[in-house]
Amino acid sequence: MSSPTRTDDGSVDSPGVGTAASARLDRAKMRKIATASVIGTTVEWYDLFLFGTASALVFNQVFFPELSPALGTILAFLTFAAAYLARTVGAVLFGHFGDRLGRKSMLLVSLLVMGGATLAIGLVPDFNTIGIAAPFILLTLRIIQGLALGGEWGGAVLMTVEHAPEERRGWYGSMVQVGVPVGTLLANLAFLIVTGLVSEEALVSWGWRVPFIASVLLVAVGIYIRLNIEETPSFQQVREQGAKAKLPFAHLMRHYWKPVILGGIATLSTGSTFTLMVASGVNYGTQEKGLSSNFMLWVVLVACIVGLIFIPVFGRLSDKVGRRPIIAAGIAGEVILAFPFFWLINTGSAAAVFLAYGLMMIAFCANYGPIATFLAELFGAKIRYSGLSVSYMLSGLLGSAITPAITVWLLDVTGQSDSMAWYIAGSAVLSLIALFLLTENRLQSIDQADTAEARVDSGTSVEVGAKPEAVTEVGVENR
């Protein structure tokens, strides 16, 4: 049978069951879809790393003033980490409704919730005003942020990848990833402006609140753009066929648990490496090496500009040579650079610090640019939102969430920066192993996974990306 097609007015004509390839949008509409996803993830990551920057610079004084600087910073970072646990819950929740109701509606909800929580953080009274209630309110809002972020990334990736031409999925998938350096750049730029205009005392007193409150403007822009995009062809096809899973998460855990777990481990190093640069590295440079907060923020800002350039470069390159070779090269780079990263910072030289961040960012981009598309290609459309989100958020829980607190603790216990480097290198090695246990699906239709999934439901599992007669776990190499 022929597949659903999209008419000139944007409606879907579905004469029968088939692939969703003919419903792919033209390039102009793809740019609109990509822009909507980039702006949305920019807002989400602006909010996320605004909190991370504030945790590194001021939250230990604002919400934990009666503790030692080291313990206060650890607790601030643990509050930062709390959102990652909430993100995993949010991934299940938003994944369920994203696979049941559609990608677009969940993207709107996630952006509204995240924006509201961020505004509220900017208005929370400090410890000296309301006492112990202040950090508890902060923690609650951080958890709400995490729930929303758990649904954002997966939906944004699918909005681009499920619309994209087969030969450019890596490129368009990397556009969503660009939202991370853009959001981080804006968060650091906001803090640079504030710290440049007010004193250290004013920054701790009220200045840190300004970037949080200003996020309302970004949220408004993101909502406006997302209201004007269409649902993805893949979900349209699932809906037209009446093929939606009743309980997507249960279906996912029954048939796709290995790709979910391995995907999370494969993505582990992206979270630990990036959080090293934007949180742990900033804290180390300012607290241990005496570098100014402004200088470290400028270093992160320049590194994010490097990310803006190289993430799409590696995403496009993955369309040519495959996702796995590019990702593997990036992870290997993270292992090699883990120790030199700190050695360069230890010199105290401005040029050396910029070099450390620039090199690590390039390695990170090779890893991070293609990973969204790589993960999306592992799952069938009817549980893809759940599979992609849960796998990615699992990596956040195991990587990004605990990296700041663990690195601060390791440094406090050992007094040696090499202890932090061992942690980063170890995370990367685990990711590399998991990566090679997963299937490379670049040359297959995004809907090939649905064919394999149909065989899973009938009792036979077929490797995604393999020839029809090959039988194995969906999304996992047959070794």
C-alpha positions in Angstrom: 0.0 0.0 0.0 1.1 3.6 -0.5 2.1 5.7 2.5 0.5 8.9 3.9 1.3 12.0 1.8 1.2 15.6 2.9 -1.0 17.9 0.7 -0.3 21.6 -0.1 -2.4 22.8 2.7 -0.5 20.7 5.2 -3.1 18.0 5.8 -2.2 14.3 5.6 -3.7 12.0 3.1 -3.2 8.4 4.2 -4.4 5.9 1.6 -2.9 3.0 3.4 -0.1 1.4 5.3 3.5 2.0 4.2 6.5 4.1 5.0 6.3 7.7 5.9 9.1 8.7 3.5 6.8 10.4 1.0 5.6 12.7 3.7 8.9 14.4 4.2 8.8 18.1 4.0 10.7 20.3 1.5 13.9 22.0 2.5 12.2 25.4 3.3 9.8 23.7 5.7 12.6 21.7 7.2 14.4 24.9 8.1 11.3 26.1 9.9 11.1 22.8 11.8 14.8 22.9 12.7 14.6 26.5 13.8 11.6 25.7 16.1 13.6 22.8 17.7 16.8 24.8 18.1 15.0 27.7 19.8 13.1 25.4 22.0 16.1 23.5 23.2 18.0 26.7 23.5 15.5 27.9 26.0 15.6 24.7 27.9 19.4 24.5 28.1 19.6 28.2 28.9 17.4 27.5 31.9 19.4 24.4 32.9 22.9 25.9 32.7 21.8 29.2 34.2 21.2 27.1 37.3 24.5 25.3 36.8 26.4 28.6 36.5 24.6 30.0 39.5 25.4 26.9 41.5 29.1 27.3 40.7 29.3 31.0 41.5 26.7 32.1 44.1 24.2 29.5 45.3 26.5 28.3 48.1 26.4 31.8 49.6 22.7 32.5 48.8 21.1 29.2 49.9 23.8 27.5 52.0 25.6 30.4 53.8 26.2 28.6 57.1 28.2 25.7 55.6 31.9 25.6 54.5 32.5 26.8 50.9 33.3 23.2 49.7 30.2 21.6 51.4 28.0 24.5 50.3 29.1 24.1 46.7 28.6 20.3 46.8 25.0 20.8 48.1 24.3 23.4 45.4 25.5 21.0 42.8 23.4 18.2 44.3 20.4 20.5 44.0 21.5 20.9 40.3 21.6 17.1 40.1 18.1 16.7 41.5 16.7 17.8 38.2 18.3 14.9 36.4 16.5 12.4 38.6 13.3 14.3 37.7 14.3 14.3 34.1 14.2 10.6 34.0 10.6 10.7 35.4 9.8 13.4 32.9 11.2 11.3 30.1 8.8 8.5 31.0 5.8 10.8 31.5 6.3 13.0 28.4 7.4 10.0 26.4 4.1 8.2 27.1 2.0 11.2 26.0 4.4 12.0 23.1 3.9 8.5 21.7 0.2 8.6 22.5 -0.8 12.2 21.6 2.0 13.5 19.4 5.3 15.3 19.5 4.1 18.9 19.1 1.8 19.1 22.1 4.4 17.8 24.5 7.0 20.2 23.2 4.6 23.1 24.0 3.9 21.8 27.5 7.5 21.2 28.4 8.6 24.7 27.3 5.8 26.3 29.4 6.6 24.3 32.5 10.3 24.9 32.2 9.9 28.6 31.7 7.6 29.0 34.6 9.9 27.2 37.0 12.9 29.2 35.9 11.0 32.5 36.5 10.0 31.3 40.0 13.6 30.4 40.8 14.5 34.0 40.1 12.0 35.1 42.7 12.8 32.7 45.6 13.9 34.6 48.8 17.3 33.7 50.1 18.3 31.7 53.2 18.8 34.9 55.3 15.2 35.9 54.5 13.1 32.7 55.0 15.7 30.3 56.4 15.7 26.6 55.6 12.6 27.0 53.5 14.7 28.7 50.8 16.8 25.7 49.7 13.7 23.4 49.9 11.8 25.7 47.6 14.8 25.9 45.3 15.0 22.1 45.2 11.2 21.8 44.4 11.5 24.2 41.5 14.6 22.5 40.2 12.7 19.2 40.2 9.9 20.8 38.2 12.5 22.1 35.7 13.8 18.6 35.4 10.4 17.1 34.7 9.9 19.5 31.8 13.4 19.0 30.4 12.9 15.2 30.4 10.3 15.7 27.8 11.9 18.5 25.8 15.0 16.9 24.2 13.4 13.8 22.8 10.5 15.6 21.3 12.7 18.2 19.7 15.0 15.5 18.1 12.0 13.6 16.7 10.5 16.8 15.3 13.5 17.2 13.1 14.7 13.6 12.5 11.2 12.3 11.6 10.7 15.1 9.2 14.2 15.0 7.7 15.3 13.5 4.3 16.9 10.2 4.9 20.3 11.4 3.6 20.4 14.4 5.9 19.1 13.0 9.2 22.4 13.5 10.9 22.6 17.1 9.9 19.1 18.0 11.0 19.5 15.9 14.2 22.6 17.9 15.1 20.6 21.2 14.8 18.8 20.2 18.0 22.2 19.6 19.6 23.2 23.2 18.7 20.7 24.4 21.3 23.0 23.2 24.0 26.0 25.6 23.3 23.6 28.4 22.3 21.6 28.1 25.5 24.8 27.8 27.5 26.4 30.7 25.7 23.3 32.9 26.4 23.3 31.8 30.1 27.0 32.7 30.5 26.6 35.9 28.5 23.7 36.9 30.8 25.9 36.3 33.8 28.8 38.2 32.2 26.6 41.2 31.6 25.3 41.1 35.2 28.8 40.6 36.8 30.2 43.4 34.6 27.5 45.8 35.8 27.2 45.1 39.5 29.6 44.4 42.4 30.3 40.9 43.8 28.1 41.8 46.8 25.2 42.9 44.5 25.6 39.8 42.4 25.1 37.6 45.5 22.3 39.8 46.8 20.1 40.3 43.7 22.1 40.3 40.5 22.0 36.6 39.9 18.2 36.8 39.7 18.1 38.9 36.6 19.1 36.2 34.0 16.4 33.8 35.5 13.7 36.4 35.2 14.8 37.5 31.7 14.2 33.9 30.5 10.5 34.8 30.0 11.5 36.5 26.8 13.1 33.4 25.4 10.1 31.3 26.4 7.7 33.6 24.6 9.7 33.3 21.4 9.9 29.5 21.6 6.1 29.1 22.2 5.3 31.3 19.3 7.4 29.4 16.8 6.3 26.0 18.1 2.7 26.9 17.7 3.3 27.1 13.9 4.9 23.7 13.2 3.2 20.5 12.0 3.2 17.1 13.6 5.8 14.6 12.3 5.0 12.2 9.3 6.1 9.2 11.4 3.6 9.9 14.2 0.9 10.8 11.6 1.4 7.3 10.1 1.2 5.6 13.5 -2.0 7.5 14.3 -3.6 6.7 10.9 -2.8 3.1 11.2 -4.1 2.9 14.8 -0.8 1.4 15.8 -0.1 3.5 18.9 1.2 1.5 21.9 -1.3 1.5 24.9 1.6 1.7 27.4 4.7 2.9 25.5 7.1 2.6 28.5 6.0 -0.9 29.3 6.3 -1.9 25.6 9.7 -0.2 25.5 11.0 -2.1 28.6 9.7 -5.4 27.2 11.2 -5.2 23.7 13.9 -2.5 23.8 15.5 -2.6 27.2 18.9 -3.4 25.9 19.1 -0.5 23.4 17.7 1.8 26.1 20.4 0.9 28.6 23.3 0.7 26.1 22.1 3.9 24.6 22.2 5.6 28.0 25.7 4.3 28.7 26.9 5.3 25.2 25.7 8.8 25.8 27.2 9.0 29.3 30.4 10.8 28.3 28.5 13.6 26.6 27.0 14.6 29.8 30.0 14.2 32.0 32.3 16.0 29.6 30.0 19.0 29.0 29.2 19.4 32.6 32.9 19.2 33.4 33.4 22.3 31.2 30.4 24.4 32.2 30.2 23.6 35.9 33.1 21.6 37.4 35.7 23.4 35.3 34.3 26.8 36.2 34.3 25.9 39.9 37.9 24.5 39.8 39.2 27.5 38.0 37.7 30.0 40.3 37.9 28.2 43.7 41.2 26.4 43.3 43.3 28.3 40.8 42.2 31.8 41.6 40.9 32.7 38.2 38.2 35.3 38.1 34.5 34.4 37.6 34.4 36.7 34.6 37.4 35.1 33.0 35.9 31.6 33.4 32.6 32.7 32.0 34.4 34.1 28.9 36.2 30.8 28.5 32.9 28.9 28.5 31.4 31.4 26.1 34.2 31.0 23.6 34.0 27.2 23.9 30.3 27.4 23.1 31.1 29.4 20.0 33.4 26.5 19.0 30.5 24.2 19.7 28.2 26.1 17.4 30.6 25.6 14.5 31.6 21.9 15.1 28.3 20.2 16.2 26.6 20.6 12.8 29.9 19.9 11.0 30.1 16.5 12.7 26.4 15.9 12.3 26.7 16.4 8.5 29.8 14.3 8.4 27.9 11.4 10.0 25.6 11.4 7.0 28.6 10.6 4.9 30.6 8.1 6.9 28.3 6.9 9.6 27.3 8.0 13.1 29.4 5.5 15.0 32.9 6.4 13.6 32.4 10.1 14.4 31.0 9.4 17.8 33.8 7.0 18.6 36.4 9.5 17.5 34.9 12.1 19.8 34.8 9.8 22.8 38.4 8.7 22.2 39.3 12.4 22.1 37.7 12.9 25.5 39.7 10.1 27.0 43.0 11.5 25.6 42.3 15.1 26.6 40.9 14.4 30.2 44.3 14.9 31.9 45.8 17.6 29.6 42.5 19.6 30.2 43.4 20.0 33.9 47.1 20.3 33.3 46.5 23.3 31.1 44.2 25.0 33.6 46.8 24.4 36.3 49.3 26.6 34.5 47.1 29.6 35.2 47.8 30.9 31.7 44.8 32.4 29.9 45.9 31.0 26.6 46.3 27.5 28.1 42.9 27.6 29.6 41.3 28.7 26.3 43.2 25.9 24.6 42.0 23.3 27.1 38.4 24.2 26.6 38.7 24.6 22.8 40.2 21.1 22.3 37.8 19.4 24.7 34.8 21.1 23.1 35.8 19.8 19.6 36.0 16.3 21.0 32.7 16.7 22.7 31.1 18.0 19.4 32.2 14.9 17.5 30.5 12.8 20.2 27.4 14.9 20.7 26.6 16.1 17.2 25.5 12.7 15.7 24.3 11.0 18.9 20.7 12.3 18.8 20.1 10.8 15.3 22.0 7.6 16.3 19.7 7.0 19.2 16.5 7.9 17.3 17.3 5.3 14.7 17.3 2.6 17.3 13.5 2.7 18.0 10.2 2.2 16.2 8.0 5.2 15.8 5.3 4.1 18.2 7.7 4.1 21.2 10.4 6.3 19.8 9.7 9.3 22.0 9.8 7.1 25.1 12.9 5.2 23.9 14.9 8.2 22.9 14.0 10.3 26.0 14.5 7.5 28.6 17.9 6.5 27.1 19.2 10.0 26.9 17.9 11.0 30.4 19.5 7.8 31.8 22.8 9.1 30.6 22.1 12.5 32.2 21.3 10.8 35.5 24.5 8.8 35.4 26.7 11.5 33.9 25.7 15.2 34.0 23.8 14.9 37.3 26.6 13.6 39.5 29.7 14.9 37.7 29.8 18.3 39.5 29.4 16.9 43.0 31.7 13.9 42.4 34.5 16.1 40.9 34.3 18.6 43.8 34.3 15.7 46.3 37.3 14.0 44.5 39.3 17.2 44.6 38.4 17.8 48.2 39.5 14.3 49.2 42.6 13.9 47.0 43.7 17.5 46.4 44.7 16.4 42.9 43.1 17.4 39.6 44.1 14.0 38.2 41.4 12.4 40.2 38.8 14.3 38.3 40.5 13.4 35.0 40.3 9.7 35.9 36.6 10.1 36.4 36.0 11.8 33.1 38.2 9.3 31.2 36.5 6.3 32.9 33.1 7.6 31.9 34.2 7.9 28.3 35.7 4.4 28.1 32.3 3.0 29.3 30.6 5.0 26.6 32.9 3.7 23.9 32.2 0.1 24.9 28.5 0.6 24.8 28.6 2.4 21.5 30.1 -0.7 19.7 27.4 -2.9 21.1 24.7 -0.9 19.4 23.6 -1.0 15.7 24.6 1.6 13.1 21.4 2.4 11.2 22.4 5.3 9.0 21.6 3.6 5.7 18.1 2.5 6.8 14.8 4.3 6.6 13.7 5.9 9.9 10.7 3.6 9.5 12.7 0.4 9.2 12.6 0.1 13.0 8.8 -0.2 12.7 9.1 -3.2 10.4 11.5 -4.8 12.9 9.2 -3.9 15.8 6.2 -5.6 14.1 8.3 -8.8 14.1 9.1 -8.3 17.7 5.4 -8.1 18.5 4.8 -11.3 16.6 7.5 -13.1 18.6 10.5 -12.7 16.3 13.1 -9.9 16.8 14.9 -8.5 13.8 18.0 -6.4 14.1 17.3 -2.8 13.0 19.5 -2.1 10.0 20.1 -5.8 9.2 18.9 -7.9 6.3 15.4 -9.2 6.9 16.6 -12.7 7.6 19.0 -11.6 10.4 17.5 -12.2 13.8 18.7 -10.5 16.9 17.7 -8.0 19.6 16.3 -4.8 18.1 18.9 -2.1 18.0 21.7 -4.3 19.4 24.6 -5.8 17.5 24.5 -9.6 17.1 27.8 -10.7 18.5 
